[in-house]
């Protein structure tokens, strides 16, 4: 009798993790962008804004843990693969929120781990509006975006520290 070996077949789609601080606005924007670019059929993107971290170092640490967890699951699976890329989105928002000094060290840590850091400046909400409206209004802060986000996001806008 020949021993049976588990077949480890690599999925055809690339696997990418994106970690961001917001549980709603960022994931909704990123899902919309993935759909608009037609990436769903070629790339498996897991977007995680539910880590509970809003500080830059916490986001990098959460990304590392999620990457490691996925690696363990992928070794035991025929359909999952480890994340080929890990992106960490740092929402700058405004200088007065106290996160500024923590961003540079977190970016360095992300780069050292071969993660891809992304800085949303001036804020993620501004990006969302600029990419979701044909004629975007002139906005420069997350606070100024709220009335427009309510329209774009179906009336639900997460509250953020400003």
MODELLER restraints for C-alpha pairs under 7 A, 6 or more apart:
rsr = mdl.restraints
at = mdl.atoms
rsr.add(forms.Gaussian(group=physical.xy_distance, feature=features.Distance(at['CA:7:A'], at['CA:78:A']), mean=6.99, stdev=0.5))
rsr.add(forms.Gaussian(group=physical.xy_distance, feature=features.Distance(at['CA:8:A'], at['CA:78:A']), mean=5.38, stdev=0.5))
rsr.add(forms.Gaussian(group=physical.xy_distance, feature=features.Distance(at['CA:9:A'], at['CA:78:A']), mean=5.65, stdev=0.5))
rsr.add(forms.Gaussian(group=physical.xy_distance, feature=features.Distance(at['CA:10:A'], at['CA:79:A']), mean=6.90, stdev=0.5))
rsr.add(forms.Gaussian(group=physical.xy_distance, feature=features.Distance(at['CA:10:A'], at['CA:81:A']), mean=6.50, stdev=0.5))
rsr.add(forms.Gaussian(group=physical.xy_distance, feature=features.Distance(at['CA:11:A'], at['CA:79:A']), mean=5.71, stdev=0.5))
rsr.add(forms.Gaussian(group=physical.xy_distance, feature=features.Distance(at['CA:11:A'], at['CA:80:A']), mean=6.67, stdev=0.5))
rsr.add(forms.Gaussian(group=physical.xy_distance, feature=features.Distance(at['CA:11:A'], at['CA:81:A']), mean=6.56, stdev=0.5))
rsr.add(forms.Gaussian(group=physical.xy_distance, feature=features.Distance(at['CA:13:A'], at['CA:42:A']), mean=5.02, stdev=0.5))
rsr.add(forms.Gaussian(group=physical.xy_distance, feature=features.Distance(at['CA:13:A'], at['CA:43:A']), mean=5.01, stdev=0.5))
rsr.add(forms.Gaussian(group=physical.xy_distance, feature=features.Distance(at['CA:13:A'], at['CA:44:A']), mean=6.07, stdev=0.5))
rsr.add(forms.Gaussian(group=physical.xy_distance, feature=features.Distance(at['CA:14:A'], at['CA:42:A']), mean=6.66, stdev=0.5))
rsr.add(forms.Gaussian(group=physical.xy_distance, feature=features.Distance(at['CA:14:A'], at['CA:43:A']), mean=4.77, stdev=0.5))
rsr.add(forms.Gaussian(group=physical.xy_distance, feature=features.Distance(at['CA:14:A'], at['CA:44:A']), mean=5.84, stdev=0.5))
rsr.add(forms.Gaussian(group=physical.xy_distance, feature=features.Distance(at['CA:14:A'], at['CA:84:A']), mean=6.80, stdev=0.5))
rsr.add(forms.Gaussian(group=physical.xy_distance, feature=features.Distance(at['CA:15:A'], at['CA:43:A']), mean=5.95, stdev=0.5))
rsr.add(forms.Gaussian(group=physical.xy_distance, feature=features.Distance(at['CA:15:A'], at['CA:44:A']), mean=4.68, stdev=0.5))
rsr.add(forms.Gaussian(group=physical.xy_distance, feature=features.Distance(at['CA:15:A'], at['CA:45:A']), mean=5.93, stdev=0.5))
rsr.add(forms.Gaussian(group=physical.xy_distance, feature=features.Distance(at['CA:15:A'], at['CA:81:A']), mean=6.65, stdev=0.5))
rsr.add(forms.Gaussian(group=physical.xy_distance, feature=features.Distance(at['CA:15:A'], at['CA:82:A']), mean=6.82, stdev=0.5))
rsr.add(forms.Gaussian(group=physical.xy_distance, feature=features.Distance(at['CA:15:A'], at['CA:83:A']), mean=4.89, stdev=0.5))
rsr.add(forms.Gaussian(group=physical.xy_distance, feature=features.Distance(at['CA:15:A'], at['CA:84:A']), mean=5.58, stdev=0.5))
rsr.add(forms.Gaussian(group=physical.xy_distance, feature=features.Distance(at['CA:16:A'], at['CA:44:A']), mean=6.17, stdev=0.5))
rsr.add(forms.Gaussian(group=physical.xy_distance, feature=features.Distance(at['CA:16:A'], at['CA:45:A']), mean=4.80, stdev=0.5))
rsr.add(forms.Gaussian(group=physical.xy_distance, feature=features.Distance(at['CA:16:A'], at['CA:46:A']), mean=6.27, stdev=0.5))
rsr.add(forms.Gaussian(group=physical.xy_distance, feature=features.Distance(at['CA:16:A'], at['CA:83:A']), mean=5.12, stdev=0.5))
rsr.add(forms.Gaussian(group=physical.xy_distance, feature=features.Distance(at['CA:16:A'], at['CA:84:A']), mean=5.80, stdev=0.5))
rsr.add(forms.Gaussian(group=physical.xy_distance, feature=features.Distance(at['CA:16:A'], at['CA:85:A']), mean=4.91, stdev=0.5))
rsr.add(forms.Gaussian(group=physical.xy_distance, feature=features.Distance(at['CA:16:A'], at['CA:86:A']), mean=5.91, stdev=0.5))
rsr.add(forms.Gaussian(group=physical.xy_distance, feature=features.Distance(at['CA:17:A'], at['CA:45:A']), mean=5.84, stdev=0.5))
rsr.add(forms.Gaussian(group=physical.xy_distance, feature=features.Distance(at['CA:17:A'], at['CA:46:A']), mean=4.90, stdev=0.5))
rsr.add(forms.Gaussian(group=physical.xy_distance, feature=features.Distance(at['CA:17:A'], at['CA:47:A']), mean=6.02, stdev=0.5))
rsr.add(forms.Gaussian(group=physical.xy_distance, feature=features.Distance(at['CA:17:A'], at['CA:83:A']), mean=6.23, stdev=0.5))
rsr.add(forms.Gaussian(group=physical.xy_distance, feature=features.Distance(at['CA:17:A'], at['CA:85:A']), mean=6.36, stdev=0.5))
rsr.add(forms.Gaussian(group=physical.xy_distance, feature=features.Distance(at['CA:17:A'], at['CA:86:A']), mean=4.77, stdev=0.5))
rsr.add(forms.Gaussian(group=physical.xy_distance, feature=features.Distance(at['CA:17:A'], at['CA:87:A']), mean=6.15, stdev=0.5))
rsr.add(forms.Gaussian(group=physical.xy_distance, feature=features.Distance(at['CA:18:A'], at['CA:46:A']), mean=6.23, stdev=0.5))
rsr.add(forms.Gaussian(group=physical.xy_distance, feature=features.Distance(at['CA:18:A'], at['CA:47:A']), mean=4.79, stdev=0.5))
rsr.add(forms.Gaussian(group=physical.xy_distance, feature=features.Distance(at['CA:18:A'], at['CA:48:A']), mean=6.16, stdev=0.5))
rsr.add(forms.Gaussian(group=physical.xy_distance, feature=features.Distance(at['CA:18:A'], at['CA:86:A']), mean=5.90, stdev=0.5))
rsr.add(forms.Gaussian(group=physical.xy_distance, feature=features.Distance(at['CA:18:A'], at['CA:87:A']), mean=4.66, stdev=0.5))
rsr.add(forms.Gaussian(group=physical.xy_distance, feature=features.Distance(at['CA:18:A'], at['CA:88:A']), mean=5.86, stdev=0.5))
rsr.add(forms.Gaussian(group=physical.xy_distance, feature=features.Distance(at['CA:19:A'], at['CA:47:A']), mean=6.03, stdev=0.5))
rsr.add(forms.Gaussian(group=physical.xy_distance, feature=features.Distance(at['CA:19:A'], at['CA:48:A']), mean=4.85, stdev=0.5))
rsr.add(forms.Gaussian(group=physical.xy_distance, feature=features.Distance(at['CA:19:A'], at['CA:49:A']), mean=5.92, stdev=0.5))
rsr.add(forms.Gaussian(group=physical.xy_distance, feature=features.Distance(at['CA:19:A'], at['CA:59:A']), mean=6.78, stdev=0.5))
rsr.add(forms.Gaussian(group=physical.xy_distance, feature=features.Distance(at['CA:19:A'], at['CA:63:A']), mean=6.05, stdev=0.5))
rsr.add(forms.Gaussian(group=physical.xy_distance, feature=features.Distance(at['CA:19:A'], at['CA:87:A']), mean=6.25, stdev=0.5))
rsr.add(forms.Gaussian(group=physical.xy_distance, feature=features.Distance(at['CA:19:A'], at['CA:88:A']), mean=4.90, stdev=0.5))
rsr.add(forms.Gaussian(group=physical.xy_distance, feature=features.Distance(at['CA:19:A'], at['CA:89:A']), mean=6.21, stdev=0.5))
rsr.add(forms.Gaussian(group=physical.xy_distance, feature=features.Distance(at['CA:20:A'], at['CA:26:A']), mean=6.80, stdev=0.5))
rsr.add(forms.Gaussian(group=physical.xy_distance, feature=features.Distance(at['CA:20:A'], at['CA:48:A']), mean=6.27, stdev=0.5))
rsr.add(forms.Gaussian(group=physical.xy_distance, feature=features.Distance(at['CA:20:A'], at['CA:49:A']), mean=4.84, stdev=0.5))
rsr.add(forms.Gaussian(group=physical.xy_distance, feature=features.Distance(at['CA:20:A'], at['CA:59:A']), mean=6.91, stdev=0.5))
rsr.add(forms.Gaussian(group=physical.xy_distance, feature=features.Distance(at['CA:20:A'], at['CA:88:A']), mean=6.04, stdev=0.5))
rsr.add(forms.Gaussian(group=physical.xy_distance, feature=features.Distance(at['CA:20:A'], at['CA:89:A']), mean=4.87, stdev=0.5))
rsr.add(forms.Gaussian(group=physical.xy_distance, feature=features.Distance(at['CA:20:A'], at['CA:90:A']), mean=6.75, stdev=0.5))
rsr.add(forms.Gaussian(group=physical.xy_distance, feature=features.Distance(at['CA:21:A'], at['CA:49:A']), mean=5.19, stdev=0.5))
rsr.add(forms.Gaussian(group=physical.xy_distance, feature=features.Distance(at['CA:21:A'], at['CA:53:A']), mean=6.08, stdev=0.5))
rsr.add(forms.Gaussian(group=physical.xy_distance, feature=features.Distance(at['CA:21:A'], at['CA:54:A']), mean=4.90, stdev=0.5))
rsr.add(forms.Gaussian(group=physical.xy_distance, feature=features.Distance(at['CA:21:A'], at['CA:59:A']), mean=7.00, stdev=0.5))
rsr.add(forms.Gaussian(group=physical.xy_distance, feature=features.Distance(at['CA:22:A'], at['CA:49:A']), mean=4.98, stdev=0.5))
rsr.add(forms.Gaussian(group=physical.xy_distance, feature=features.Distance(at['CA:23:A'], at['CA:49:A']), mean=4.19, stdev=0.5))
rsr.add(forms.Gaussian(group=physical.xy_distance, feature=features.Distance(at['CA:23:A'], at['CA:50:A']), mean=5.08, stdev=0.5))
rsr.add(forms.Gaussian(group=physical.xy_distance, feature=features.Distance(at['CA:24:A'], at['CA:158:A']), mean=6.73, stdev=0.5))
rsr.add(forms.Gaussian(group=physical.xy_distance, feature=features.Distance(at['CA:26:A'], at['CA:124:A']), mean=6.92, stdev=0.5))
rsr.add(forms.Gaussian(group=physical.xy_distance, feature=features.Distance(at['CA:27:A'], at['CA:47:A']), mean=6.03, stdev=0.5))
rsr.add(forms.Gaussian(group=physical.xy_distance, feature=features.Distance(at['CA:27:A'], at['CA:49:A']), mean=6.55, stdev=0.5))
rsr.add(forms.Gaussian(group=physical.xy_distance, feature=features.Distance(at['CA:29:A'], at['CA:128:A']), mean=6.00, stdev=0.5))
rsr.add(forms.Gaussian(group=physical.xy_distance, feature=features.Distance(at['CA:34:A'], at['CA:40:A']), mean=6.45, stdev=0.5))
rsr.add(forms.Gaussian(group=physical.xy_distance, feature=features.Distance(at['CA:51:A'], at['CA:62:A']), mean=6.53, stdev=0.5))
rsr.add(forms.Gaussian(group=physical.xy_distance, feature=features.Distance(at['CA:53:A'], at['CA:59:A']), mean=5.75, stdev=0.5))
rsr.add(forms.Gaussian(group=physical.xy_distance, feature=features.Distance(at['CA:55:A'], at['CA:99:A']), mean=6.82, stdev=0.5))
rsr.add(forms.Gaussian(group=physical.xy_distance, feature=features.Distance(at['CA:56:A'], at['CA:90:A']), mean=6.33, stdev=0.5))
rsr.add(forms.Gaussian(group=physical.xy_distance, feature=features.Distance(at['CA:56:A'], at['CA:102:A']), mean=6.23, stdev=0.5))
rsr.add(forms.Gaussian(group=physical.xy_distance, feature=features.Distance(at['CA:56:A'], at['CA:103:A']), mean=5.66, stdev=0.5))
rsr.add(forms.Gaussian(group=physical.xy_distance, feature=features.Distance(at['CA:56:A'], at['CA:106:A']), mean=5.60, stdev=0.5))
rsr.add(forms.Gaussian(group=physical.xy_distance, feature=features.Distance(at['CA:57:A'], at['CA:106:A']), mean=5.11, stdev=0.5))
rsr.add(forms.Gaussian(group=physical.xy_distance, feature=features.Distance(at['CA:59:A'], at['CA:88:A']), mean=6.93, stdev=0.5))
rsr.add(forms.Gaussian(group=physical.xy_distance, feature=features.Distance(at['CA:60:A'], at['CA:88:A']), mean=6.67, stdev=0.5))
rsr.add(forms.Gaussian(group=physical.xy_distance, feature=features.Distance(at['CA:60:A'], at['CA:106:A']), mean=6.69, stdev=0.5))
rsr.add(forms.Gaussian(group=physical.xy_distance, feature=features.Distance(at['CA:60:A'], at['CA:110:A']), mean=6.14, stdev=0.5))
rsr.add(forms.Gaussian(group=physical.xy_distance, feature=features.Distance(at['CA:67:A'], at['CA:83:A']), mean=6.41, stdev=0.5))
rsr.add(forms.Gaussian(group=physical.xy_distance, feature=features.Distance(at['CA:70:A'], at['CA:82:A']), mean=5.70, stdev=0.5))
rsr.add(forms.Gaussian(group=physical.xy_distance, feature=features.Distance(at['CA:71:A'], at['CA:82:A']), mean=4.78, stdev=0.5))
rsr.add(forms.Gaussian(group=physical.xy_distance, feature=features.Distance(at['CA:74:A'], at['CA:80:A']), mean=4.83, stdev=0.5))
rsr.add(forms.Gaussian(group=physical.xy_distance, feature=features.Distance(at['CA:74:A'], at['CA:81:A']), mean=4.84, stdev=0.5))
rsr.add(forms.Gaussian(group=physical.xy_distance, feature=features.Distance(at['CA:74:A'], at['CA:82:A']), mean=5.62, stdev=0.5))
rsr.add(forms.Gaussian(group=physical.xy_distance, feature=features.Distance(at['CA:85:A'], at['CA:115:A']), mean=6.81, stdev=0.5))
rsr.add(forms.Gaussian(group=physical.xy_distance, feature=features.Distance(at['CA:86:A'], at['CA:115:A']), mean=5.01, stdev=0.5))
rsr.add(forms.Gaussian(group=physical.xy_distance, feature=features.Distance(at['CA:86:A'], at['CA:116:A']), mean=6.12, stdev=0.5))
rsr.add(forms.Gaussian(group=physical.xy_distance, feature=features.Distance(at['CA:87:A'], at['CA:115:A']), mean=5.64, stdev=0.5))
rsr.add(forms.Gaussian(group=physical.xy_distance, feature=features.Distance(at['CA:87:A'], at['CA:116:A']), mean=4.53, stdev=0.5))
rsr.add(forms.Gaussian(group=physical.xy_distance, feature=features.Distance(at['CA:87:A'], at['CA:117:A']), mean=5.73, stdev=0.5))
rsr.add(forms.Gaussian(group=physical.xy_distance, feature=features.Distance(at['CA:88:A'], at['CA:116:A']), mean=6.20, stdev=0.5))
rsr.add(forms.Gaussian(group=physical.xy_distance, feature=features.Distance(at['CA:88:A'], at['CA:117:A']), mean=4.88, stdev=0.5))
rsr.add(forms.Gaussian(group=physical.xy_distance, feature=features.Distance(at['CA:88:A'], at['CA:118:A']), mean=6.04, stdev=0.5))
rsr.add(forms.Gaussian(group=physical.xy_distance, feature=features.Distance(at['CA:89:A'], at['CA:117:A']), mean=6.03, stdev=0.5))
rsr.add(forms.Gaussian(group=physical.xy_distance, feature=features.Distance(at['CA:89:A'], at['CA:118:A']), mean=4.68, stdev=0.5))
rsr.add(forms.Gaussian(group=physical.xy_distance, feature=features.Distance(at['CA:89:A'], at['CA:119:A']), mean=5.95, stdev=0.5))
rsr.add(forms.Gaussian(group=physical.xy_distance, feature=features.Distance(at['CA:90:A'], at['CA:118:A']), mean=6.01, stdev=0.5))
rsr.add(forms.Gaussian(group=physical.xy_distance, feature=features.Distance(at['CA:90:A'], at['CA:119:A']), mean=4.92, stdev=0.5))
rsr.add(forms.Gaussian(group=physical.xy_distance, feature=features.Distance(at['CA:90:A'], at['CA:120:A']), mean=6.18, stdev=0.5))
rsr.add(forms.Gaussian(group=physical.xy_distance, feature=features.Distance(at['CA:91:A'], at['CA:119:A']), mean=6.05, stdev=0.5))
rsr.add(forms.Gaussian(group=physical.xy_distance, feature=features.Distance(at['CA:91:A'], at['CA:120:A']), mean=4.93, stdev=0.5))
rsr.add(forms.Gaussian(group=physical.xy_distance, feature=features.Distance(at['CA:91:A'], at['CA:121:A']), mean=6.86, stdev=0.5))
rsr.add(forms.Gaussian(group=physical.xy_distance, feature=features.Distance(at['CA:91:A'], at['CA:123:A']), mean=5.78, stdev=0.5))
rsr.add(forms.Gaussian(group=physical.xy_distance, feature=features.Distance(at['CA:91:A'], at['CA:124:A']), mean=6.01, stdev=0.5))
rsr.add(forms.Gaussian(group=physical.xy_distance, feature=features.Distance(at['CA:92:A'], at['CA:100:A']), mean=7.00, stdev=0.5))
rsr.add(forms.Gaussian(group=physical.xy_distance, feature=features.Distance(at['CA:92:A'], at['CA:119:A']), mean=6.61, stdev=0.5))
rsr.add(forms.Gaussian(group=physical.xy_distance, feature=features.Distance(at['CA:92:A'], at['CA:120:A']), mean=5.90, stdev=0.5))
rsr.add(forms.Gaussian(group=physical.xy_distance, feature=features.Distance(at['CA:92:A'], at['CA:121:A']), mean=5.59, stdev=0.5))
rsr.add(forms.Gaussian(group=physical.xy_distance, feature=features.Distance(at['CA:92:A'], at['CA:122:A']), mean=6.17, stdev=0.5))
rsr.add(forms.Gaussian(group=physical.xy_distance, feature=features.Distance(at['CA:92:A'], at['CA:123:A']), mean=5.79, stdev=0.5))
rsr.add(forms.Gaussian(group=physical.xy_distance, feature=features.Distance(at['CA:93:A'], at['CA:121:A']), mean=6.55, stdev=0.5))
rsr.add(forms.Gaussian(group=physical.xy_distance, feature=features.Distance(at['CA:93:A'], at['CA:122:A']), mean=5.32, stdev=0.5))
rsr.add(forms.Gaussian(group=physical.xy_distance, feature=features.Distance(at['CA:93:A'], at['CA:123:A']), mean=4.26, stdev=0.5))
rsr.add(forms.Gaussian(group=physical.xy_distance, feature=features.Distance(at['CA:93:A'], at['CA:141:A']), mean=6.92, stdev=0.5))
rsr.add(forms.Gaussian(group=physical.xy_distance, feature=features.Distance(at['CA:93:A'], at['CA:142:A']), mean=6.65, stdev=0.5))
rsr.add(forms.Gaussian(group=physical.xy_distance, feature=features.Distance(at['CA:94:A'], at['CA:122:A']), mean=6.61, stdev=0.5))
rsr.add(forms.Gaussian(group=physical.xy_distance, feature=features.Distance(at['CA:97:A'], at['CA:162:A']), mean=6.02, stdev=0.5))
rsr.add(forms.Gaussian(group=physical.xy_distance, feature=features.Distance(at['CA:107:A'], at['CA:117:A']), mean=6.00, stdev=0.5))
rsr.add(forms.Gaussian(group=physical.xy_distance, feature=features.Distance(at['CA:110:A'], at['CA:116:A']), mean=6.74, stdev=0.5))
rsr.add(forms.Gaussian(group=physical.xy_distance, feature=features.Distance(at['CA:110:A'], at['CA:117:A']), mean=6.38, stdev=0.5))
rsr.add(forms.Gaussian(group=physical.xy_distance, feature=features.Distance(at['CA:122:A'], at['CA:140:A']), mean=6.63, stdev=0.5))
rsr.add(forms.Gaussian(group=physical.xy_distance, feature=features.Distance(at['CA:122:A'], at['CA:141:A']), mean=6.41, stdev=0.5))
rsr.add(forms.Gaussian(group=physical.xy_distance, feature=features.Distance(at['CA:123:A'], at['CA:141:A']), mean=6.37, stdev=0.5))
rsr.add(forms.Gaussian(group=physical.xy_distance, feature=features.Distance(at['CA:123:A'], at['CA:142:A']), mean=5.90, stdev=0.5))
rsr.add(forms.Gaussian(group=physical.xy_distance, feature=features.Distance(at['CA:125:A'], at['CA:142:A']), mean=5.37, stdev=0.5))
rsr.add(forms.Gaussian(group=physical.xy_distance, feature=features.Distance(at['CA:125:A'], at['CA:145:A']), mean=6.20, stdev=0.5))
rsr.add(forms.Gaussian(group=physical.xy_distance, feature=features.Distance(at['CA:126:A'], at['CA:139:A']), mean=6.63, stdev=0.5))
rsr.add(forms.Gaussian(group=physical.xy_distance, feature=features.Distance(at['CA:126:A'], at['CA:140:A']), mean=6.74, stdev=0.5))
rsr.add(forms.Gaussian(group=physical.xy_distance, feature=features.Distance(at['CA:126:A'], at['CA:141:A']), mean=6.71, stdev=0.5))
rsr.add(forms.Gaussian(group=physical.xy_distance, feature=features.Distance(at['CA:126:A'], at['CA:142:A']), mean=6.42, stdev=0.5))
rsr.add(forms.Gaussian(group=physical.xy_distance, feature=features.Distance(at['CA:126:A'], at['CA:145:A']), mean=6.46, stdev=0.5))
rsr.add(forms.Gaussian(group=physical.xy_distance, feature=features.Distance(at['CA:129:A'], at['CA:136:A']), mean=6.35, stdev=0.5))
rsr.add(forms.Gaussian(group=physical.xy_distance, feature=features.Distance(at['CA:129:A'], at['CA:149:A']), mean=6.83, stdev=0.5))
rsr.add(forms.Gaussian(group=physical.xy_distance, feature=features.Distance(at['CA:130:A'], at['CA:136:A']), mean=5.39, stdev=0.5))
rsr.add(forms.Gaussian(group=physical.xy_distance, feature=features.Distance(at['CA:139:A'], at['CA:145:A']), mean=6.32, stdev=0.5))
rsr.add(forms.Gaussian(group=physical.xy_distance, feature=features.Distance(at['CA:149:A'], at['CA:157:A']), mean=6.58, stdev=0.5))
rsr.add(forms.Gaussian(group=physical.xy_distance, feature=features.Distance(at['CA:150:A'], at['CA:156:A']), mean=5.81, stdev=0.5))
rsr.add(forms.Gaussian(group=physical.xy_distance, feature=features.Distance(at['CA:150:A'], at['CA:157:A']), mean=5.98, stdev=0.5))
